[in-house]
Amino acid sequence: MKAIVHIGTEKTGTSTIQEFFNLNRARLMKIGVAYLKSPGPINNRKLATYCMRDDFIDDHIKQLGLLDHERRQEWKREFLAEFQGEIQGLGSGAQSVVISSEHFHSRLRGRDEVQNLKEILEPYFDDIQIVVYLRRQDELAVSHYSTHLKTGKFRDEVLDSRVSADNSYFDYYGLAKKWSEVFGFENVTLRPFVKERLERGDVLEDFLSQCDIDSRIGFKFPERKNETLSAPLQKFLRAFNQAFPRYQDNREDLLSRDLRNFLIQGLSGSGITGGEKVLPSRAQALEFYQRFSDGNNRLFDEFFNGESIFSGDFSRYPIEPQVGSLPEDFLAQALKLVASYINLKLINEVDVKTVKRSAGPGLMLRDVGLMFKDSQPEVALCLLREASKYRPNGPKILAAIEELEERIGQSS
């Protein structure tokens, strides 16, 4: 049986590919192609997590509650049994198995971790093919910035100045070398994430071609989503994430997470998209890309017969960096959503305990209000007055209200 393992990279249409295989699971099985459920019904991330080093802790490990070594080993035993059972139960109708997760790229940083994947697959597959899409590093980093904010982080820089040439996330030569050494040069397919080089100019069509699947035989196609955040939402989330950290003592703050997701969902369709997007300058983007020039040149020489696979056009970037903007109507809508979310939590008796265990509505409203006290005083005052309903004697709230009323009164 053949395994086709799609390892990313991140920000190269992986969600669309995974949603296609999930949507068409039954139809694909009829033509002998299986898409596994045990590693995750859409994104097969659990398999990447299984292969990670035991001392590596990422967001998925925290979400699964696997900080304790014994609990992590127990989870790995349970997962392996489920994974092996699913493969063994496929029957003779399955001629190939597709596995997809961008976390193979981002999480399996060492050769030993890639070797772990090979060892779990080898007993069941006589042919293992690796497929990976490569996007120019600066474009990957800019696209990843939205994900950075969605997951609760708040770095100011779009292009991280700390990233070095050997960073495993961006070092494509190291990636290609590592996977080729483990699975064999002839079994690793590197595809440039460049429209002109993709089958029909589309990454899903291209991947289906790699799997020898004809896309014209009655499949359902997922809706294409633009996962990049709007300019105002980028700016707002960066400030929100600073005020409400995702993790407290290595444990995820569920209220912070749920409110963040609620805001992203509500504000993504707000229609308020004005303002400049957060972007590095042209010179910054070029400098970031050039950090990887030595590795890229080796990649081109050894895997692409000396051909450069990336464009040298950086005209999409502004001359000066764009720091983003936050229109007042967007901020007002965001704060209304914060208030409505808190009210929903209070109405639901099951969730009241969650609210009380976290900062509580008064403190949350207070912190958001204080966060915007200087940049948007009118909206901050509105939110702080709402906070005072929950904490009528809160000294910070009362002092801020008094200060803002005086300041706004003087300017009117």
C-alpha positions, 0 to 999 in steps of 0.5 A: 500500500502507498502512503502520500504524506503532505507535510506543508509547508504552513501558509500554502493552502494546506487547510483547503487541501485538508478540507477537500479530503475530509469532504470527499472521504467516502467518494475517495474511498470508492476509488481506493484512496483513504484519508485517515481520521485517527490523526485528526479528521481534517488536519492530521496533526496528532500524528505530528505530535506523536512524532515530536521529541518528548521534551518539546512542548507546543500549543497542541501539547498544552491543549491536550493537557500533556505537560506531565511525562507519564500522561504524555506517554499514555496518550502516545500509547493510546494514539498509536493503538488507534492509528494502527487499528485504523490502518489495519481496518482499511481492507483491500479496497484501499490502495493508497492513504493520504496524510496531511498536516503542515505541522510535520513541517513546523514541529518535526525539527530534528532528523530523529523526529522525521525518523519517528514518522518513518518508523510508524509508517513503514510496517504498513506501507511499501511506498511512502511519498512525501510532498511539500510546497515551498513559499518564498520565506518573506511571503511565508512570514508575512502570511504567518503573522495573521496566524501569530495574532490568531493564536494569542501572540502579539509580536510587533514585528511582522518579520521577526528580527531574531530569525536566523538562517538555520531556523527550521521553519524557514530553512528549506534546504535543511528541510529538504535534506532532512526528509530526503535523508530519511525517506530517500531523495526519490521519494520527496517531491518539492513543489514551488508555491508559485501560481505559474508552476502549479497545476492549473495555477491551483495548489489543490489541483496540484496536490490531487495531481501528485496523488493521481486523483482526477479532480473532475469526477464528481468531488465536492470542493471546499469554499476558499477562505482568505485567512489573512486578517483585515488591517484593523483586526490585525491592529486590534488583536495585537493589543487584545493579546497583550491585555489578555495572554493566551497562557497563564502558568503554562495553562491556556486561559479558556476565557481569553481563547474563547473571547479571542475566537469570538472576536475574530469570527465577529469582526472578520465579517464586519465589512470594515477593512479600511486602513493600511495593512501591517506590512514590512518595508520593501528593504526589510522584506528583501533583507529577511529573504536574503538571510536564507540565500545560502540555503536557498542556493544550495536548495536550487543546486541540489534539488532544482538543477540550479534553477531559482524557484522564487521570484525576485519581485518585491514590489508588493511591499511599500517603501516605508513599513506600514504599522496598521491603523484602527478606525474608530468605527471598527474599535467601537464594534469590537468593544460592543462584541466584548460586552455582548460576549460577556453578557452571553457568558453571564446568561449561561449558568454553566459558563458563569463559573468559567467567567468567575475563575478568570478575570471576570467581566468587570476586570475584563471590561476595565482592562480593555477600556484602559488599553484604549484610554489614550488612543480612543478616549470616547470608546474607552469611557463607554467601556469603563462605564460598563465596567463600573456596573460590575465593579462600582467601587473599583478604584482604577475604574473610577479614577479612569472615568473621572480622568476621561470625563475631564479630558473629553469635556475639555476637548469638546 
